[in-house]
Amino acid sequence: MLTHLCTSCSKRQIIFPTQFTAVTASEQGPVATFDCWCGAEQSAPLGWAAAEPRKRVLAA
Ligand SMILES: [Zn+2]
């Protein structure tokens, strides 16, 4: 699930994975293609690959 500012209807919408029509790989990570609630085809990076692993802090 992600939020996306649609270039067609100019609304920020919640996009559910069930709206995805494709997920393709790019140098920046996976990019989802989906249909906005208005019907326009949109795409947005999913950002999974860019996420850094969490650093663990041990309490002494
Ligand atoms: Zn839209």
N, CA, C, O and the ligand as a Tripos MOL2 file, in Angstrom:
@<TRIPOS>MOLECULE
protein
  241   239    61     0     0
PROTEIN
NO_CHARGES

@<TRIPOS>ATOM
      1 N           0.8460   -1.1940    0.0000 N.3       1 MET1
      2 CA          0.0000    0.0000    0.0000 C.3       1 MET1
      3 C           0.8810    1.2440    0.0000 C.2       1 MET1
      4 O           1.8970    1.2830    0.6940 O.2       1 MET1
      5 N           0.5080    2.2420   -0.7600 N.am      2 LEU2
      6 CA          1.2870    3.4700   -0.8310 C.3       2 LEU2
      7 C           0.3520    4.6360   -1.0980 C.2       2 LEU2
      8 O          -0.7860    4.4490   -1.5280 O.2       2 LEU2
      9 N           0.8410    5.8320   -0.8410 N.am      3 THR3
     10 CA          0.0910    7.0170   -1.2280 C.3       3 THR3
     11 C           0.7490    7.5940   -2.4630 C.2       3 THR3
     12 O           1.9720    7.5640   -2.6020 O.2       3 THR3
     13 N          -0.0690    8.1180   -3.3540 N.am      4 HIS4
     14 CA          0.4430    8.5930   -4.6300 C.3       4 HIS4
     15 C          -0.3170    9.8390   -5.0510 C.2       4 HIS4
     16 O          -1.5450    9.8850   -4.9730 O.2       4 HIS4
     17 N           0.4240   10.8540   -5.5020 N.am      5 LEU5
     18 CA         -0.1990   12.0570   -6.0460 C.3       5 LEU5
     19 C          -0.3970   11.8290   -7.5420 C.2       5 LEU5
     20 O           0.5670   11.7790   -8.3060 O.2       5 LEU5
     21 N          -1.6330   11.6940   -7.9390 N.am      6 CYS6
     22 CA         -1.9600   11.3580   -9.3250 C.3       6 CYS6
     23 C          -1.6700   12.5380  -10.2480 C.2       6 CYS6
     24 O          -2.0010   13.6770   -9.9210 O.2       6 CYS6
     25 N          -1.0550   12.2730  -11.3940 N.am      7 THR7
     26 CA         -0.7590   13.3310  -12.3540 C.3       7 THR7
     27 C          -1.9770   13.6620  -13.2030 C.2       7 THR7
     28 O          -1.9690   14.6520  -13.9340 O.2       7 THR7
     29 N          -3.0280   12.8440  -13.1160 N.am      8 SER8
     30 CA         -4.2230   13.0800  -13.9070 C.3       8 SER8
     31 C          -5.2890   13.8270  -13.1110 C.2       8 SER8
     32 O          -5.8000   14.8490  -13.5700 O.2       8 SER8
     33 N          -5.6310   13.3230  -11.9120 N.am      9 CYS9
     34 CA         -6.6890   13.9530  -11.1210 C.3       9 CYS9
     35 C          -6.1220   14.8670  -10.0350 C.2       9 CYS9
     36 O          -6.8810   15.5420   -9.3400 O.2       9 CYS9
     37 N          -4.7950   14.8960   -9.8830 N.am     10 SER10
     38 CA         -4.1140   15.7770   -8.9230 C.3      10 SER10
     39 C          -4.5380   15.5300   -7.4800 C.2      10 SER10
     40 O          -4.4590   16.4320   -6.6460 O.2      10 SER10
     41 N          -4.9870   14.3180   -7.1830 N.am     11 LYS11
     42 CA         -5.3550   13.9670   -5.8140 C.3      11 LYS11
     43 C          -4.3490   12.9870   -5.2520 C.2      11 LYS11
     44 O          -3.8210   12.1350   -5.9680 O.2      11 LYS11
     45 N          -4.0860   13.1190   -3.9460 N.am     12 ARG12
     46 CA         -3.2390   12.1350   -3.2740 C.3      12 ARG12
     47 C          -4.1360   10.9950   -2.8320 C.2      12 ARG12
     48 O          -5.0440   11.1850   -2.0230 O.2      12 ARG12
     49 N          -3.8810    9.8240   -3.3610 N.am     13 GLN13
     50 CA         -4.7440    8.6850   -3.1390 C.3      13 GLN13
     51 C          -3.9770    7.5470   -2.4870 C.2      13 GLN13
     52 O          -2.7660    7.4180   -2.6650 O.2      13 GLN13
     53 N          -4.6840    6.7330   -1.7390 N.am     14 ILE14
     54 CA         -4.1030    5.4930   -1.2290 C.3      14 ILE14
     55 C          -4.2450    4.4400   -2.3200 C.2      14 ILE14
     56 O          -5.3370    4.2030   -2.8380 O.2      14 ILE14
     57 N          -3.1280    3.8150   -2.6580 N.am     15 ILE15
     58 CA         -3.1150    2.7900   -3.6970 C.3      15 ILE15
     59 C          -2.8660    1.4430   -3.0420 C.2      15 ILE15
     60 O          -1.8750    1.2660   -2.3330 O.2      15 ILE15
     61 N          -3.7480    0.5060   -3.2730 N.am     16 PHE16
     62 CA         -3.6280   -0.8260   -2.6950 C.3      16 PHE16
     63 C          -2.9290   -1.7660   -3.6850 C.2      16 PHE16
     64 O          -3.0120   -1.5740   -4.8980 O.2      16 PHE16
     65 N          -2.2460   -2.7720   -3.1590 N.am     17 PRO17
     66 CA         -1.5660   -3.7200   -4.0550 C.3      17 PRO17
     67 C          -2.4990   -4.3760   -5.0760 C.2      17 PRO17
     68 O          -2.0530   -4.7900   -6.1450 O.2      17 PRO17
     69 N          -3.7740   -4.4700   -4.7550 N.am     18 THR18
     70 CA         -4.7120   -5.0750   -5.6980 C.3      18 THR18
     71 C          -4.9160   -4.2040   -6.9390 C.2      18 THR18
     72 O          -5.4410   -4.6730   -7.9490 O.2      18 THR18
     73 N          -4.4960   -2.9250   -6.8620 N.am     19 GLN19
     74 CA         -4.6080   -2.0330   -8.0200 C.3      19 GLN19
     75 C          -3.3910   -2.1220   -8.9260 C.2      19 GLN19
     76 O          -3.3980   -1.5840  -10.0340 O.2      19 GLN19
     77 N          -2.3360   -2.8040   -8.4580 N.am     20 PHE20
     78 CA         -1.1250   -2.9140   -9.2660 C.3      20 PHE20
     79 C          -1.4160   -3.7520  -10.5010 C.2      20 PHE20
     80 O          -2.0390   -4.8110  -10.4180 O.2      20 PHE20
     81 N          -0.9570   -3.2650  -11.6420 N.am     21 THR21
     82 CA         -1.0660   -4.0420  -12.8710 C.3      21 THR21
     83 C           0.2900   -4.6100  -13.2710 C.2      21 THR21
     84 O           0.3670   -5.5450  -14.0690 O.2      21 THR21
     85 N           1.3760   -4.0340  -12.7070 N.am     22 ALA22
     86 CA          2.7190   -4.5270  -13.0040 C.3      22 ALA22
     87 C           3.6880   -3.9920  -11.9640 C.2      22 ALA22
     88 O           3.4760   -2.9240  -11.3900 O.2      22 ALA22
     89 N           4.7380   -4.7370  -11.7330 N.am     23 VAL23
     90 CA          5.8680   -4.2620  -10.9330 C.3      23 VAL23
     91 C           7.1220   -4.5750  -11.7360 C.2      23 VAL23
     92 O           7.4000   -5.7310  -12.0540 O.2      23 VAL23
     93 N           7.8740   -3.5240  -12.0570 N.am     24 THR24
     94 CA          9.0750   -3.7080  -12.8520 C.3      24 THR24
     95 C          10.2960   -3.2360  -12.0710 C.2      24 THR24
     96 O          10.1920   -2.3740  -11.1990 O.2      24 THR24
     97 N          11.4260   -3.7960  -12.3870 N.am     25 ALA25
     98 CA         12.6660   -3.4350  -11.7070 C.3      25 ALA25
     99 C          13.2980   -2.2340  -12.3910 C.2      25 ALA25
    100 O          13.2790   -2.1190  -13.6160 O.2      25 ALA25
    101 N          13.8540   -1.3460  -11.5880 N.am     26 SER26
    102 CA         14.6370   -0.2360  -12.1150 C.3      26 SER26
    103 C          15.8980   -0.1250  -11.2760 C.2      26 SER26
    104 O          16.0690   -0.8590  -10.3020 O.2      26 SER26
    105 N          16.7880    0.8010  -11.6570 N.am     27 GLU27
    106 CA         18.0310    0.9630  -10.9050 C.3      27 GLU27
    107 C          17.7540    1.4550   -9.4940 C.2      27 GLU27
    108 O          18.5470    1.2020   -8.5870 O.2      27 GLU27
    109 N          16.6420    2.1520   -9.2920 N.am     28 GLN28
    110 CA         16.2960    2.6700   -7.9690 C.3      28 GLN28
    111 C          15.4610    1.6770   -7.1620 C.2      28 GLN28
    112 O          15.1020    1.9610   -6.0190 O.2      28 GLN28
    113 N          15.1490    0.5210   -7.7410 N.am     29 GLY29
    114 CA         14.3310   -0.4540   -7.0450 C.3      29 GLY29
    115 C          13.0550   -0.7110   -7.8200 C.2      29 GLY29
    116 O          12.8820   -0.2130   -8.9320 O.2      29 GLY29
    117 N          12.1570   -1.4950   -7.2260 N.am     30 PRO30
    118 CA         10.9350   -1.8620   -7.9410 C.3      30 PRO30
    119 C          10.0150   -0.6540   -8.1660 C.2      30 PRO30
    120 O           9.8870    0.2120   -7.3000 O.2      30 PRO30
    121 N           9.3840   -0.6120   -9.3340 N.am     31 VAL31
    122 CA          8.4350    0.4450   -9.6810 C.3      31 VAL31
    123 C           7.0990   -0.2160   -9.9780 C.2      31 VAL31
    124 O           7.0010   -1.1180  -10.8110 O.2      31 VAL31
    125 N           6.0720    0.2540   -9.2760 N.am     32 ALA32
    126 CA          4.7340   -0.3060   -9.4700 C.3      32 ALA32
    127 C           3.9790    0.5030  -10.5130 C.2      32 ALA32
    128 O           4.0160    1.7330  -10.5060 O.2      32 ALA32
    129 N           3.2980   -0.1940  -11.4020 N.am     33 THR33
    130 CA          2.3540    0.4340  -12.3220 C.3      33 THR33
    131 C           0.9640    0.0550  -11.8600 C.2      33 THR33
    132 O           0.6990   -1.1120  -11.5710 O.2      33 THR33
    133 N           0.0750    1.0330  -11.7870 N.am     34 PHE34
    134 CA         -1.2660    0.7740  -11.2380 C.3      34 PHE34
    135 C          -2.2540    1.7480  -11.8520 C.2      34 PHE34
    136 O          -1.8710    2.7420  -12.4680 O.2      34 PHE34
    137 N          -3.5330    1.4440  -11.6730 N.am     35 ASP35
    138 CA         -4.5910    2.3440  -12.1160 C.3      35 ASP35
    139 C          -5.0640    3.1550  -10.9210 C.2      35 ASP35
    140 O          -5.4500    2.5950   -9.8950 O.2      35 ASP35
    141 N          -5.0300    4.4820  -11.0580 N.am     36 CYS36
    142 CA         -5.5590    5.3660  -10.0130 C.3      36 CYS36
    143 C          -7.0670    5.1500   -9.9010 C.2      36 CYS36
    144 O          -7.6930    4.5350  -10.7640 O.2      36 CYS36
    145 N          -7.6280    5.6730   -8.8120 N.am     37 TRP37
    146 CA         -9.0830    5.5820   -8.6170 C.3      37 TRP37
    147 C          -9.8260    6.2980   -9.7370 C.2      37 TRP37
    148 O         -10.9790    5.9710  -10.0160 O.2      37 TRP37
    149 N          -9.1790    7.2800  -10.3910 N.am     38 CYS38
    150 CA         -9.8220    8.0020  -11.4960 C.3      38 CYS38
    151 C          -9.7080    7.2340  -12.8060 C.2      38 CYS38
    152 O         -10.3320    7.6070  -13.7990 O.2      38 CYS38
    153 N          -8.9130    6.1580  -12.8160 N.am     39 GLY39
    154 CA         -8.7810    5.3470  -14.0160 C.3      39 GLY39
    155 C          -7.4950    5.5850  -14.7750 C.2      39 GLY39
    156 O          -7.1910    4.8480  -15.7130 O.2      39 GLY39
    157 N          -6.7220    6.6050  -14.3900 N.am     40 ALA40
    158 CA         -5.4740    6.9130  -15.0900 C.3      40 ALA40
    159 C          -4.3810    5.9380  -14.6790 C.2      40 ALA40
    160 O          -4.2560    5.5890  -13.5050 O.2      40 ALA40
    161 N          -3.5880    5.5000  -15.6610 N.am     41 GLU41
    162 CA         -2.4600    4.6310  -15.3550 C.3      41 GLU41
    163 C          -1.3340    5.4730  -14.7820 C.2      41 GLU41
    164 O          -0.9530    6.4950  -15.3530 O.2      41 GLU41
    165 N          -0.8090    5.0360  -13.6570 N.am     42 GLN42
    166 CA          0.2470    5.7530  -12.9530 C.3      42 GLN42
    167 C           1.3540    4.7780  -12.6090 C.2      42 GLN42
    168 O           1.1730    3.5630  -12.6960 O.2      42 GLN42
    169 N           2.5130    5.3170  -12.2150 N.am     43 SER43
    170 CA          3.5790    4.4660  -11.7220 C.3      43 SER43
    171 C           4.2920    5.1960  -10.5930 C.2      43 SER43
    172 O           4.3440    6.4250  -10.5570 O.2      43 SER43
    173 N           4.8390    4.4130   -9.6760 N.am     44 ALA44
    174 CA          5.5320    4.9870   -8.5280 C.3      44 ALA44
    175 C           6.5500    3.9840   -8.0140 C.2      44 ALA44
    176 O           6.3110    2.7760   -8.0440 O.2      44 ALA44
    177 N           7.6960    4.4880   -7.5400 N.am     45 PRO45
    178 CA          8.6840    3.5800   -6.9520 C.3      45 PRO45
    179 C           8.1810    3.0320   -5.6330 C.2      45 PRO45
    180 O           7.5350    3.7420   -4.8630 O.2      45 PRO45
    181 N           8.4760    1.7770   -5.3760 N.am     46 LEU46
    182 CA          8.0390    1.1580   -4.1220 C.3      46 LEU46
    183 C           9.0220    1.4230   -2.9960 C.2      46 LEU46
    184 O           8.6460    1.4100   -1.8230 O.2      46 LEU46
    185 N          10.2910    1.6660   -3.3480 N.am     47 GLY47
    186 CA         11.2510    2.0980   -2.3480 C.3      47 GLY47
    187 C          11.7880    1.0120   -1.4390 C.2      47 GLY47
    188 O          12.4970    1.3160   -0.4790 O.2      47 GLY47
    189 N          11.4720   -0.2410   -1.7090 N.am     48 TRP48
    190 CA         11.9380   -1.3030   -0.8210 C.3      48 TRP48
    191 C          13.4490   -1.4320   -0.8500 C.2      48 TRP48
    192 O          14.0830   -1.6310    0.1860 O.2      48 TRP48
    193 N          14.0280   -1.3180   -2.0480 N.am     49 ALA49
    194 CA         15.4640   -1.5370   -2.1770 C.3      49 ALA49
    195 C          16.2650   -0.4050   -1.5460 C.2      49 ALA49
    196 O          17.4190   -0.6030   -1.1650 O.2      49 ALA49
    197 N          15.6650    0.7850   -1.4290 N.am     50 ALA50
    198 CA         16.3880    1.9350   -0.9040 C.3      50 ALA50
    199 C          16.4380    1.9370    0.6210 C.2      50 ALA50
    200 O          17.2380    2.6500    1.2270 O.2      50 ALA50
    201 N          15.5790    1.1350    1.2290 N.am     51 ALA51
    202 CA         15.5140    1.1440    2.6890 C.3      51 ALA51
    203 C          16.7670    0.5340    3.2950 C.2      51 ALA51
    204 O          17.1740   -0.5720    2.9360 O.2      51 ALA51
    205 N          17.3610    1.2570    4.2020 N.am     52 GLU52
    206 CA         18.5420    0.7330    4.8800 C.3      52 GLU52
    207 C          18.1150   -0.1890    6.0160 C.2      52 GLU52
    208 O          17.0840    0.0200    6.6560 O.2      52 GLU52
    209 N          18.9270   -1.2090    6.2470 N.am     53 PRO53
    210 CA         18.6090   -2.0730    7.3880 C.3      53 PRO53
    211 C          18.6920   -1.2810    8.6870 C.2      53 PRO53
    212 O          19.5490   -0.4130    8.8510 O.2      53 PRO53
    213 N          17.8070   -1.5900    9.5840 N.am     54 ARG54
    214 CA         17.7890   -0.8690   10.8630 C.3      54 ARG54
    215 C          19.0230   -1.2130   11.6820 C.2      54 ARG54
    216 O          19.4530   -2.3640   11.7530 O.2      54 ARG54
    217 N          19.5670   -0.1880   12.2880 N.am     55 LYS55
    218 CA         20.7030   -0.4220   13.1630 C.3      55 LYS55
    219 C          20.1950   -0.8350   14.5370 C.2      55 LYS55
    220 O          19.2580   -0.2510   15.0810 O.2      55 LYS55
    221 N          20.8220   -1.8280   15.0620 N.am     56 ARG56
    222 CA         20.3920   -2.3110   16.3700 C.3      56 ARG56
    223 C          21.1880   -1.6200   17.4690 C.2      56 ARG56
    224 O          22.4130   -1.5160   17.3960 O.2      56 ARG56
    225 N          20.5010   -1.1670   18.4500 N.am     57 VAL57
    226 CA         21.1430   -0.5300   19.5850 C.3      57 VAL57
    227 C          20.9430   -1.4280   20.7980 C.2      57 VAL57
    228 O          19.8210   -1.7340   21.2020 O.2      57 VAL57
    229 N          22.0550   -1.8290   21.3510 N.am     58 LEU58
    230 CA         21.9720   -2.6900   22.5210 C.3      58 LEU58
    231 C          22.0540   -1.8490   23.7870 C.2      58 LEU58
    232 O          22.9890   -1.0700   23.9690 O.2      58 LEU58
    233 N          21.0880   -2.0130   24.6380 N.am     59 ALA59
    234 CA         21.1180   -1.2850   25.9130 C.3      59 ALA59
    235 C          22.0270   -2.0260   26.8910 C.2      59 ALA59
    236 O          21.9210   -3.2430   27.0470 O.2      59 ALA59
    237 N          22.9010   -1.3010   27.5330 N.am     60 ALA60
    238 CA         23.8290   -1.9180   28.4720 C.3      60 ALA60
    239 C          23.2530   -1.8970   29.8820 C.2      60 ALA60
    240 O          23.8940   -2.3750   30.8180 O.2      60 ALA60
    241 ZN         -6.1350    9.9140  -10.4720 Zn       61 ZN61
@<TRIPOS>BOND
     1     1     2 1
     2     2     3 1
     3     3     4 2
     4     3     5 am
     5     5     6 1
     6     6     7 1
     7     7     8 2
     8     7     9 am
     9     9    10 1
    10    10    11 1
    11    11    12 2
    12    11    13 am
    13    13    14 1
    14    14    15 1
    15    15    16 2
    16    15    17 am
    17    17    18 1
    18    18    19 1
    19    19    20 2
    20    19    21 am
    21    21    22 1
    22    22    23 1
    23    23    24 2
    24    23    25 am
    25    25    26 1
    26    26    27 1
    27    27    28 2
    28    27    29 am
    29    29    30 1
    30    30    31 1
    31    31    32 2
    32    31    33 am
    33    33    34 1
    34    34    35 1
    35    35    36 2
    36    35    37 am
    37    37    38 1
    38    38    39 1
    39    39    40 2
    40    39    41 am
    41    41    42 1
    42    42    43 1
    43    43    44 2
    44    43    45 am
    45    45    46 1
    46    46    47 1
    47    47    48 2
    48    47    49 am
    49    49    50 1
    50    50    51 1
    51    51    52 2
    52    51    53 am
    53    53    54 1
    54    54    55 1
    55    55    56 2
    56    55    57 am
    57    57    58 1
    58    58    59 1
    59    59    60 2
    60    59    61 am
    61    61    62 1
    62    62    63 1
    63    63    64 2
    64    63    65 am
    65    65    66 1
    66    66    67 1
    67    67    68 2
    68    67    69 am
    69    69    70 1
    70    70    71 1
    71    71    72 2
    72    71    73 am
    73    73    74 1
    74    74    75 1
    75    75    76 2
    76    75    77 am
    77    77    78 1
    78    78    79 1
    79    79    80 2
    80    79    81 am
    81    81    82 1
    82    82    83 1
    83    83    84 2
    84    83    85 am
    85    85    86 1
    86    86    87 1
    87    87    88 2
    88    87    89 am
    89    89    90 1
    90    90    91 1
    91    91    92 2
    92    91    93 am
    93    93    94 1
    94    94    95 1
    95    95    96 2
    96    95    97 am
    97    97    98 1
    98    98    99 1
    99    99   100 2
   100    99   101 am
   101   101   102 1
   102   102   103 1
   103   103   104 2
   104   103   105 am
   105   105   106 1
   106   106   107 1
   107   107   108 2
   108   107   109 am
   109   109   110 1
   110   110   111 1
   111   111   112 2
   112   111   113 am
   113   113   114 1
   114   114   115 1
   115   115   116 2
   116   115   117 am
   117   117   118 1
   118   118   119 1
   119   119   120 2
   120   119   121 am
   121   121   122 1
   122   122   123 1
   123   123   124 2
   124   123   125 am
   125   125   126 1
   126   126   127 1
   127   127   128 2
   128   127   129 am
   129   129   130 1
   130   130   131 1
   131   131   132 2
   132   131   133 am
   133   133   134 1
   134   134   135 1
   135   135   136 2
   136   135   137 am
   137   137   138 1
   138   138   139 1
   139   139   140 2
   140   139   141 am
   141   141   142 1
   142   142   143 1
   143   143   144 2
   144   143   145 am
   145   145   146 1
   146   146   147 1
   147   147   148 2
   148   147   149 am
   149   149   150 1
   150   150   151 1
   151   151   152 2
   152   151   153 am
   153   153   154 1
   154   154   155 1
   155   155   156 2
   156   155   157 am
   157   157   158 1
   158   158   159 1
   159   159   160 2
   160   159   161 am
   161   161   162 1
   162   162   163 1
   163   163   164 2
   164   163   165 am
   165   165   166 1
   166   166   167 1
   167   167   168 2
   168   167   169 am
   169   169   170 1
   170   170   171 1
   171   171   172 2
   172   171   173 am
   173   173   174 1
   174   174   175 1
   175   175   176 2
   176   175   177 am
   177   177   178 1
   178   178   179 1
   179   179   180 2
   180   179   181 am
   181   181   182 1
   182   182   183 1
   183   183   184 2
   184   183   185 am
   185   185   186 1
   186   186   187 1
   187   187   188 2
   188   187   189 am
   189   189   190 1
   190   190   191 1
   191   191   192 2
   192   191   193 am
   193   193   194 1
   194   194   195 1
   195   195   196 2
   196   195   197 am
   197   197   198 1
   198   198   199 1
   199   199   200 2
   200   199   201 am
   201   201   202 1
   202   202   203 1
   203   203   204 2
   204   203   205 am
   205   205   206 1
   206   206   207 1
   207   207   208 2
   208   207   209 am
   209   209   210 1
   210   210   211 1
   211   211   212 2
   212   211   213 am
   213   213   214 1
   214   214   215 1
   215   215   216 2
   216   215   217 am
   217   217   218 1
   218   218   219 1
   219   219   220 2
   220   219   221 am
   221   221   222 1
   222   222   223 1
   223   223   224 2
   224   223   225 am
   225   225   226 1
   226   226   227 1
   227   227   228 2
   228   227   229 am
   229   229   230 1
   230   230   231 1
   231   231   232 2
   232   231   233 am
   233   233   234 1
   234   234   235 1
   235   235   236 2
   236   235   237 am
   237   237   238 1
   238   238   239 1
   239   239   240 2
@<TRIPOS>SUBSTRUCTURE
     1 MET1         2 RESIDUE 1 A MET
     2 LEU2         6 RESIDUE 1 A LEU
     3 THR3        10 RESIDUE 1 A THR
     4 HIS4        14 RESIDUE 1 A HIS
     5 LEU5        18 RESIDUE 1 A LEU
     6 CYS6        22 RESIDUE 1 A CYS
     7 THR7        26 RESIDUE 1 A THR
     8 SER8        30 RESIDUE 1 A SER
     9 CYS9        34 RESIDUE 1 A CYS
    10 SER10       38 RESIDUE 1 A SER
    11 LYS11       42 RESIDUE 1 A LYS
    12 ARG12       46 RESIDUE 1 A ARG
    13 GLN13       50 RESIDUE 1 A GLN
    14 ILE14       54 RESIDUE 1 A ILE
    15 ILE15       58 RESIDUE 1 A ILE
    16 PHE16       62 RESIDUE 1 A PHE
    17 PRO17       66 RESIDUE 1 A PRO
    18 THR18       70 RESIDUE 1 A THR
    19 GLN19       74 RESIDUE 1 A GLN
    20 PHE20       78 RESIDUE 1 A PHE
    21 THR21       82 RESIDUE 1 A THR
    22 ALA22       86 RESIDUE 1 A ALA
    23 VAL23       90 RESIDUE 1 A VAL
    24 THR24       94 RESIDUE 1 A THR
    25 ALA25       98 RESIDUE 1 A ALA
    26 SER26      102 RESIDUE 1 A SER
    27 GLU27      106 RESIDUE 1 A GLU
    28 GLN28      110 RESIDUE 1 A GLN
    29 GLY29      114 RESIDUE 1 A GLY
    30 PRO30      118 RESIDUE 1 A PRO
    31 VAL31      122 RESIDUE 1 A VAL
    32 ALA32      126 RESIDUE 1 A ALA
    33 THR33      130 RESIDUE 1 A THR
    34 PHE34      134 RESIDUE 1 A PHE
    35 ASP35      138 RESIDUE 1 A ASP
    36 CYS36      142 RESIDUE 1 A CYS
    37 TRP37      146 RESIDUE 1 A TRP
    38 CYS38      150 RESIDUE 1 A CYS
    39 GLY39      154 RESIDUE 1 A GLY
    40 ALA40      158 RESIDUE 1 A ALA
    41 GLU41      162 RESIDUE 1 A GLU
    42 GLN42      166 RESIDUE 1 A GLN
    43 SER43      170 RESIDUE 1 A SER
    44 ALA44      174 RESIDUE 1 A ALA
    45 PRO45      178 RESIDUE 1 A PRO
    46 LEU46      182 RESIDUE 1 A LEU
    47 GLY47      186 RESIDUE 1 A GLY
    48 TRP48      190 RESIDUE 1 A TRP
    49 ALA49      194 RESIDUE 1 A ALA
    50 ALA50      198 RESIDUE 1 A ALA
    51 ALA51      202 RESIDUE 1 A ALA
    52 GLU52      206 RESIDUE 1 A GLU
    53 PRO53      210 RESIDUE 1 A PRO
    54 ARG54      214 RESIDUE 1 A ARG
    55 LYS55      218 RESIDUE 1 A LYS
    56 ARG56      222 RESIDUE 1 A ARG
    57 VAL57      226 RESIDUE 1 A VAL
    58 LEU58      230 RESIDUE 1 A LEU
    59 ALA59      234 RESIDUE 1 A ALA
    60 ALA60      238 RESIDUE 1 A ALA
    61 ZN61       241 GROUP 0 **** ****
